[in-house]
Amino acid sequence: EWRGISNASYDPKDLSIKMSENLYQNLMQGKPLSVSVFAHELGQYFLHHDLSTMHFANIEVYGYCREIDPEWQADTFAAVLCSIMGFDFYNCDSEQLSLFK
């Protein structure tokens, strides 16, 4: 049974994406919200497979810049992937993925 805080997560230690059974079943049915969640995790995998890339810049030195935020990057990756698939990542009714609208 899935005991994660979110519906899915990427673990850079073993390069795995873990998800709830419910998310998996909905993903297999092509439900846009589930595809969006999975696309976000794929973004984490492809963009941040190395632990050293999952960091935030030193805000005191550089200031906050969303483009270097790994969550923003994964959201952007997912948004592009979802648009190619024909639906809007940001209108899939997901609290988990709407951090940077």
C-alpha positions as CSV (number, residue, x, y, z in Angstrom):
1,E,0.0,0.0,0.0
2,W,1.2,3.5,-0.9
3,R,2.1,5.6,2.2
4,G,3.5,8.7,0.5
5,I,2.5,12.3,1.2
6,S,1.8,12.9,-2.5
7,N,0.4,10.6,-5.2
8,A,3.9,10.0,-6.6
9,S,7.5,10.8,-6.0
10,Y,10.9,10.5,-7.7
11,D,13.8,9.0,-5.7
12,P,17.2,10.1,-7.2
13,K,19.0,7.6,-4.9
14,D,17.7,4.6,-6.9
15,L,16.4,6.4,-10.0
16,S,12.8,5.3,-9.4
17,I,9.4,6.8,-9.6
18,K,7.0,5.5,-7.0
19,M,3.2,6.0,-7.2
20,S,0.0,5.0,-5.5
21,E,-2.0,2.2,-7.1
22,N,-4.9,4.6,-7.7
23,L,-2.6,6.9,-9.6
24,Y,-1.3,4.0,-11.6
25,Q,-4.8,2.8,-12.5
26,N,-5.8,6.3,-13.6
27,L,-2.6,6.7,-15.5
28,M,-3.4,3.5,-17.4
29,Q,-6.8,5.0,-18.3
30,G,-5.1,8.1,-19.6
31,K,-6.8,10.5,-17.1
32,P,-5.2,13.9,-17.6
33,L,-4.6,14.6,-13.9
34,S,-2.7,11.3,-13.5
35,V,-0.8,11.8,-16.7
36,S,0.2,15.3,-15.4
37,V,1.5,13.9,-12.1
38,F,3.5,11.2,-13.9
39,A,4.8,13.8,-16.4
40,H,6.0,15.9,-13.5
41,E,7.9,12.9,-12.0
42,L,9.4,12.1,-15.4
43,G,10.6,15.7,-15.4
44,Q,12.3,15.0,-12.1
45,Y,13.9,11.9,-13.5
46,F,15.2,13.4,-16.8
47,L,16.2,16.7,-15.4
48,H,17.4,15.8,-11.9
49,H,18.6,12.2,-12.1
50,D,21.8,13.2,-10.3
51,L,21.4,14.3,-6.7
52,S,23.8,17.2,-7.3
53,T,21.3,18.9,-9.7
54,M,18.4,18.9,-7.2
55,H,19.3,22.0,-5.3
56,F,18.3,25.6,-4.9
57,A,20.7,28.4,-5.6
58,N,22.1,30.3,-2.6
59,I,19.3,32.9,-2.3
60,E,21.5,35.3,-0.3
61,V,24.0,35.3,-3.2
62,Y,21.9,35.0,-6.3
63,G,18.4,35.9,-5.1
64,Y,15.4,33.5,-5.9
65,C,15.2,32.5,-9.5
66,R,12.4,30.1,-10.4
67,E,14.2,28.7,-13.4
68,I,16.7,27.0,-11.2
69,D,14.0,25.6,-8.9
70,P,13.8,21.8,-9.6
71,E,10.0,21.8,-8.9
72,W,9.5,24.6,-11.4
73,Q,11.6,22.8,-13.9
74,A,9.7,19.5,-13.5
75,D,6.4,21.4,-13.8
76,T,7.6,23.1,-17.0
77,F,8.8,19.8,-18.4
78,A,5.4,18.3,-17.6
79,A,3.5,21.2,-19.1
80,V,5.4,20.8,-22.4
81,L,4.9,17.1,-22.5
82,C,1.2,17.4,-21.7
83,S,0.7,20.0,-24.4
84,I,2.2,17.7,-26.9
85,M,-0.3,15.1,-25.7
86,G,-3.1,17.6,-26.2
87,F,-4.1,18.8,-22.8
88,D,-3.3,21.6,-20.4
89,F,-1.1,20.6,-17.5
90,Y,-2.1,23.7,-15.5
91,N,-5.9,22.9,-15.8
92,C,-5.9,19.3,-14.5
93,D,-7.0,20.3,-11.0
94,S,-3.9,19.2,-9.1
95,E,-2.8,20.9,-5.9
96,Q,0.5,18.9,-6.0
97,L,1.4,20.3,-9.4
98,S,0.1,23.9,-9.3
99,L,2.9,25.3,-7.2
100,F,4.2,27.7,-9.8
101,K,1.1,28.7,-11.9
